[in-house]
Amino acid sequence: MTLEKKYYVPEYLKVQQHIIKLIARSGNQAMKIDSARKLGKMLGVTHPTVQRALKGLVRDGYLTATGNRGFVTVPSPMLAVNHFKVIGLIFRDGRQIYQDNASNLLHYSITRAILHRDPGYRIETLLNCGGESDELYDQIVKSGVDGVIWVKPLDSHLETALRLRRGGLPVIAFGAQGSHPYCAHWAFREEYAEIFDFLQKEGRSNIAVVGNPYGEMFSELHSGIESVRKSSVKVRYLMENELLNYSALKEILDSADRPDAVIFCGEIHPFMTLIRQMGETLPVAGEMTLFANMDFHGLVVRRKMTEAAEFMAERLERELQGKGNEPDYHTAIGISLHYT
């Protein structure tokens, strides 16, 4: 088993995790497990490692030793459920060590939405151990999950997601763009049109847009703003790297042509010093998740994470129950705006 839940898991714990899953899947029935040698070969670990894992499970009450006949599982009401399903959760290419606040909140929302639907569901975060395309496909298949929620998969992994679905594994892809099937998505064009229009209706006429959006996000952002911008409203896009953005924004804030509103997109932590300096003197629009635990004054953009998570959990449950697998569906996850 090459797909790990963490970058380092002791080998004997991998064996124990595998057996605990067997107990959970078996309902309330005792069952004989494979021999130590067969387990070692299947999981890619040594015989002494398997023996250590088995002894630990006997000690903890999960297994019973039956002499020459091997080991038998001990059903547990705490583990055994009628509809045990393991849901794999992957972010982007599966190699992310660092996740931004928005991703952390989405992770929490997805976990909560899934676990509240059925006590037999379990969540496992899947990490990519160096694989591309075929290798990543094999890692996911060997992980033994019953379904996958894939958050913002890279374009190079979309075919992997579709291949898994064609093979019968429910995969719900949730992306930044809505240009591919099996995807709920942030509606960047509509979002930034709504934010910009809100500000210009307040009488703002000199607006700066700052950030480092990736891929198609900028074209979506630009298209949304320009679709609602009045000819009398000036807009400046500062879309270089974060260091250049910071210098450019500081320069225009100190100039006579100071903007009367600033919209941030993408990762904005490098701008926190400037945001604090702006205080209540300048309307700032940004995501709520990026302003946690700080005194922020401005227009808060709150992404509807709960709605996104509920949508994905509902779609995945339908497919796990054999009621879904529609060939093409999209939903745009909206935002809400308010001042703080």
C-alpha positions as CSV (number, residue, x, y, z in Angstrom):
1,M,0.0,0.0,0.0
2,T,1.8,3.1,-1.2
3,L,-0.8,5.8,-0.6
4,E,-0.3,7.1,2.9
5,K,-2.5,9.3,5.1
6,K,0.6,11.0,6.4
7,Y,4.1,11.4,5.0
8,Y,5.4,9.0,7.6
9,V,3.4,6.2,9.2
10,P,5.2,3.4,11.1
11,E,4.9,0.1,9.1
12,Y,3.2,-1.8,11.8
13,L,0.5,0.8,12.1
14,K,-0.3,0.4,8.4
15,V,-1.0,-3.3,9.1
16,Q,-3.1,-2.4,12.1
17,Q,-5.1,0.2,10.1
18,H,-5.8,-2.4,7.5
19,I,-7.1,-4.9,10.0
20,I,-9.2,-2.4,11.8
21,K,-10.9,-1.6,8.5
22,L,-11.6,-5.3,8.0
23,I,-13.3,-5.4,11.4
24,A,-15.4,-2.4,10.6
25,R,-16.5,-3.7,7.2
26,S,-17.4,-7.1,8.7
27,G,-20.4,-5.8,10.5
28,N,-20.9,-7.8,13.7
29,Q,-19.3,-11.0,12.5
30,A,-16.0,-12.6,13.6
31,M,-13.8,-13.4,10.7
32,K,-10.4,-15.1,10.1
33,I,-7.7,-12.8,8.8
34,D,-5.0,-13.6,6.3
35,S,-1.8,-15.2,7.5
36,A,1.1,-13.0,8.6
37,R,3.1,-13.9,5.5
38,K,0.2,-13.1,3.2
39,L,-0.4,-9.8,4.9
40,G,3.2,-8.8,4.7
41,K,3.3,-9.5,1.0
42,M,0.1,-7.7,0.3
43,L,1.1,-4.6,2.3
44,G,4.8,-4.6,1.5
45,V,6.1,-5.0,5.0
46,T,8.3,-7.6,6.7
47,H,7.1,-10.6,8.6
48,P,8.4,-9.4,12.0
49,T,6.5,-6.1,11.4
50,V,3.3,-8.0,10.8
51,Q,3.9,-10.0,13.9
52,R,4.4,-6.9,16.0
53,A,1.1,-5.4,14.6
54,L,-0.9,-8.6,15.3
55,K,0.4,-8.9,18.9
56,G,-0.5,-5.3,19.5
57,L,-4.1,-5.9,18.2
58,V,-4.4,-9.0,20.4
59,R,-3.3,-7.0,23.4
60,D,-5.8,-4.2,22.6
61,G,-8.7,-6.7,22.2
62,Y,-9.2,-6.5,18.4
63,L,-7.9,-10.0,17.6
64,T,-8.0,-13.4,19.2
65,A,-5.1,-15.8,18.7
66,T,-6.3,-19.4,17.8
67,G,-3.0,-21.3,17.9
68,N,-2.1,-22.8,14.6
69,R,-5.3,-21.5,13.0
70,G,-4.0,-17.9,13.1
71,F,-6.1,-14.9,14.2
72,V,-9.8,-14.1,14.3
73,T,-11.3,-10.6,14.6
74,V,-13.3,-9.5,17.6
75,P,-16.3,-7.6,16.5
76,S,-16.7,-4.3,18.3
77,P,-19.9,-2.3,18.5
78,M,-17.7,0.8,18.5
79,L,-16.3,-0.1,15.0
80,A,-18.8,-2.5,13.4
81,V,-21.5,-0.6,11.4
82,N,-23.9,-1.7,8.7
83,H,-22.7,0.7,6.1
84,F,-19.0,1.3,6.7
85,K,-17.5,3.4,3.9
86,V,-14.1,5.1,3.7
87,I,-14.1,8.4,1.9
88,G,-10.8,9.6,0.6
89,L,-10.1,13.4,0.6
90,I,-7.5,14.8,-1.8
91,F,-6.4,18.4,-2.2
92,R,-5.0,19.6,-5.5
93,D,-2.2,17.2,-6.6
94,G,-2.1,15.4,-3.2
95,R,1.3,16.7,-2.3
96,Q,0.2,19.8,-0.3
97,I,1.9,20.1,3.1
98,Y,0.7,23.6,3.6
99,Q,-3.0,24.5,3.2
100,D,-4.4,28.1,3.3
101,N,-7.2,29.0,5.6
102,A,-9.9,28.6,3.0
103,S,-8.7,25.0,2.3
104,N,-8.7,24.3,6.0
105,L,-12.2,25.6,6.4
106,L,-13.4,23.6,3.4
107,H,-11.7,20.4,4.8
108,Y,-13.6,20.9,8.1
109,S,-16.9,21.6,6.3
110,I,-16.6,18.5,4.0
111,T,-15.7,16.2,7.0
112,R,-18.6,17.5,9.0
113,A,-21.1,17.2,6.1
114,I,-20.0,13.6,5.4
115,L,-19.9,12.3,9.0
116,H,-23.3,13.8,9.7
117,R,-24.9,11.8,6.9
118,D,-24.1,8.3,8.1
119,P,-22.2,7.0,11.2
120,G,-20.6,4.4,9.1
121,Y,-18.6,6.9,7.0
122,R,-14.9,7.6,7.7
123,I,-12.6,10.3,6.3
124,E,-9.0,9.6,5.2
125,T,-6.8,12.3,3.7
126,L,-4.9,10.9,0.8
127,L,-1.4,12.1,0.0
128,N,0.3,11.6,-3.3
129,C,3.6,9.8,-2.7
130,G,5.3,11.0,-5.9
131,G,3.0,9.6,-8.5
132,E,1.8,11.1,-11.8
133,S,-1.2,9.9,-13.8
134,D,-1.0,6.1,-13.9
135,E,1.0,5.9,-10.6
136,L,-1.5,8.2,-8.8
137,Y,-4.4,6.2,-10.2
138,D,-2.8,3.0,-8.8
139,Q,-2.2,4.6,-5.4
140,I,-5.8,5.7,-5.1
141,V,-7.2,2.3,-6.1
142,K,-4.8,0.4,-3.7
143,S,-5.9,2.7,-0.8
144,G,-9.1,0.8,-0.7
145,V,-11.4,3.9,-0.3
146,D,-15.0,3.6,-1.3
147,G,-15.3,7.1,-2.8
148,V,-13.2,10.2,-3.3
149,I,-13.8,13.9,-2.9
150,W,-11.1,15.7,-4.9
151,V,-10.7,19.4,-4.1
152,K,-9.3,21.6,-6.9
153,P,-7.6,18.8,-8.9
154,L,-4.9,20.0,-11.3
155,D,-5.7,19.9,-15.0
156,S,-3.2,17.1,-15.4
157,H,-5.2,15.0,-12.9
158,L,-8.7,15.5,-14.4
159,E,-8.3,12.4,-16.6
160,T,-7.2,10.4,-13.6
161,A,-10.5,11.4,-11.8
162,L,-12.5,10.5,-14.9
163,R,-10.7,7.2,-15.2
164,L,-11.5,6.3,-11.6
165,R,-15.1,7.1,-12.2
166,R,-15.2,5.0,-15.3
167,G,-13.8,2.2,-13.2
168,G,-16.7,2.4,-10.8
169,L,-15.2,4.5,-8.0
170,P,-17.4,7.5,-7.1
171,V,-15.3,10.7,-7.5
172,I,-16.6,14.1,-6.8
173,A,-14.3,16.8,-8.2
174,F,-14.5,20.2,-6.8
175,G,-12.6,22.8,-8.7
176,A,-11.7,26.5,-9.1
177,Q,-13.2,26.5,-12.5
178,G,-16.4,25.0,-13.9
179,S,-14.9,24.1,-17.3
180,H,-14.8,20.3,-16.8
181,P,-17.4,17.7,-15.8
182,Y,-18.1,16.2,-12.3
183,C,-17.3,19.6,-10.7
184,A,-18.7,22.0,-8.3
185,H,-16.8,25.3,-8.6
186,W,-16.2,28.7,-7.3
187,A,-17.9,31.2,-9.7
188,F,-15.1,33.7,-9.9
189,R,-16.6,35.7,-12.7
190,E,-19.9,36.2,-10.9
191,E,-18.2,36.7,-7.5
192,Y,-16.0,39.6,-8.6
193,A,-18.8,41.1,-10.7
194,E,-20.9,41.1,-7.5
195,I,-18.1,42.6,-5.3
196,F,-17.2,45.3,-7.8
197,D,-20.8,46.3,-8.4
198,F,-21.4,46.5,-4.7
199,L,-18.5,49.0,-4.3
200,Q,-19.4,51.2,-7.3
201,K,-23.0,51.4,-6.2
202,E,-21.6,52.8,-2.9
203,G,-20.0,55.6,-5.0
204,R,-16.5,54.2,-5.2
205,S,-14.9,55.4,-8.5
206,N,-11.2,54.6,-8.1
207,I,-10.8,50.9,-7.3
208,A,-7.6,48.8,-7.1
209,V,-7.6,45.0,-7.5
210,V,-4.6,43.3,-5.9
211,G,-3.5,39.7,-5.8
212,N,-1.7,36.8,-7.5
213,P,-4.5,34.7,-8.9
214,Y,-3.6,31.4,-10.6
215,G,-4.5,29.9,-14.0
216,E,-7.8,31.0,-15.4
217,M,-8.8,32.8,-12.3
218,F,-7.5,36.2,-13.5
219,S,-9.4,36.0,-16.8
220,E,-12.6,35.1,-14.9
221,L,-12.0,37.9,-12.4
222,H,-11.2,40.5,-15.1
223,S,-14.2,39.4,-17.2
224,G,-16.6,39.7,-14.2
225,I,-15.4,43.1,-13.2
226,E,-15.5,44.5,-16.7
227,S,-19.0,43.2,-17.3
228,V,-20.4,45.5,-14.6
229,R,-17.9,48.4,-14.5
230,K,-19.3,51.8,-15.3
231,S,-17.2,53.9,-17.7
232,S,-16.8,56.6,-15.0
233,V,-15.1,54.1,-12.6
234,K,-11.4,53.7,-12.8
235,V,-9.9,50.3,-12.0
236,R,-6.2,49.3,-11.6
237,Y,-5.1,45.6,-11.6
238,L,-1.9,44.8,-9.6
239,M,-1.4,41.2,-10.6
240,E,2.3,40.5,-10.4
241,N,4.1,38.5,-7.7
242,E,3.5,39.4,-4.1
243,L,6.6,41.5,-3.6
244,L,5.9,43.7,-6.6
245,N,2.2,43.9,-5.6
246,Y,3.1,45.1,-2.1
247,S,5.4,47.8,-3.5
248,A,2.9,48.9,-6.1
249,L,0.0,49.1,-3.7
250,K,2.0,51.0,-1.1
251,E,3.1,53.5,-3.8
252,I,-0.4,54.2,-5.0
253,L,-1.7,54.4,-1.4
254,D,0.8,57.2,-0.8
255,S,0.1,59.0,-4.0
256,A,-2.4,61.8,-4.9
257,D,-4.3,59.2,-6.9
258,R,-5.1,57.1,-3.9
259,P,-7.8,54.5,-4.6
260,D,-11.1,54.7,-2.6
261,A,-11.4,50.9,-2.4
262,V,-9.2,47.9,-2.7
263,I,-10.2,44.3,-3.6
264,F,-7.9,41.5,-2.7
265,C,-7.9,38.1,-4.4
266,G,-5.8,35.0,-3.9
267,E,-3.2,34.8,-1.1
268,I,-3.1,38.1,0.7
269,H,-1.2,37.4,3.9
270,P,1.8,39.5,2.6
271,F,-0.4,42.5,2.7
272,M,-1.6,42.3,6.3
273,T,0.6,45.2,7.4
274,L,-0.9,47.5,4.8
275,I,-4.4,46.3,5.6
276,R,-4.0,47.1,9.2
277,Q,-2.6,50.5,8.3
278,M,-5.7,51.2,6.2
279,G,-7.9,50.6,9.2
280,E,-11.3,52.2,8.6
281,T,-10.1,54.8,6.3
282,L,-10.3,52.7,3.1
283,P,-12.9,50.0,2.2
284,V,-11.1,46.7,1.8
285,A,-12.8,43.6,0.3
286,G,-11.4,40.2,1.1
287,E,-12.3,36.7,2.1
288,M,-13.5,36.2,5.7
289,T,-11.3,33.1,6.1
290,L,-8.2,35.2,5.6
291,F,-9.1,37.7,8.3
292,A,-9.5,35.2,11.2
293,N,-8.3,36.4,14.6
294,M,-7.6,40.0,13.7
295,D,-9.5,43.3,13.9
296,F,-10.6,43.7,10.3
297,H,-12.6,46.6,9.1
298,G,-14.0,46.4,5.6
299,L,-16.2,44.4,3.2
300,V,-16.1,40.7,4.1
301,V,-16.5,38.2,1.3
302,R,-17.8,35.0,2.9
303,R,-17.6,31.9,0.6
304,K,-20.5,29.5,1.3
305,M,-18.3,26.7,2.4
306,T,-21.1,24.8,4.1
307,E,-23.3,24.8,1.0
308,A,-20.3,23.5,-1.1
309,A,-19.6,20.7,1.4
310,E,-23.2,19.7,1.6
311,F,-23.5,19.6,-2.2
312,M,-20.4,17.3,-2.4
313,A,-21.5,15.0,0.4
314,E,-25.0,14.7,-1.1
315,R,-23.7,13.8,-4.6
316,L,-21.2,11.3,-3.2
317,E,-23.8,9.6,-1.0
318,R,-26.1,9.2,-4.0
319,E,-23.3,7.5,-5.9
320,L,-22.3,5.3,-3.0
321,Q,-25.9,4.1,-2.9
322,G,-25.9,3.6,-6.7
323,K,-28.4,6.4,-7.3
324,G,-26.2,8.9,-9.0
325,N,-23.2,8.9,-11.4
326,E,-24.8,11.5,-13.7
327,P,-22.5,12.1,-16.7
328,D,-22.2,15.9,-16.2
329,Y,-23.2,18.3,-13.4
330,H,-22.1,21.6,-12.2
331,T,-23.0,23.9,-9.4
332,A,-21.6,27.4,-8.6
333,I,-20.8,28.0,-5.0
334,G,-21.9,31.6,-4.1
335,I,-20.7,34.3,-1.7
336,S,-22.2,36.7,0.8
337,L,-21.1,40.3,1.4
338,H,-21.3,42.3,4.6
339,Y,-19.3,45.0,6.4
340,T,-17.5,44.5,9.7
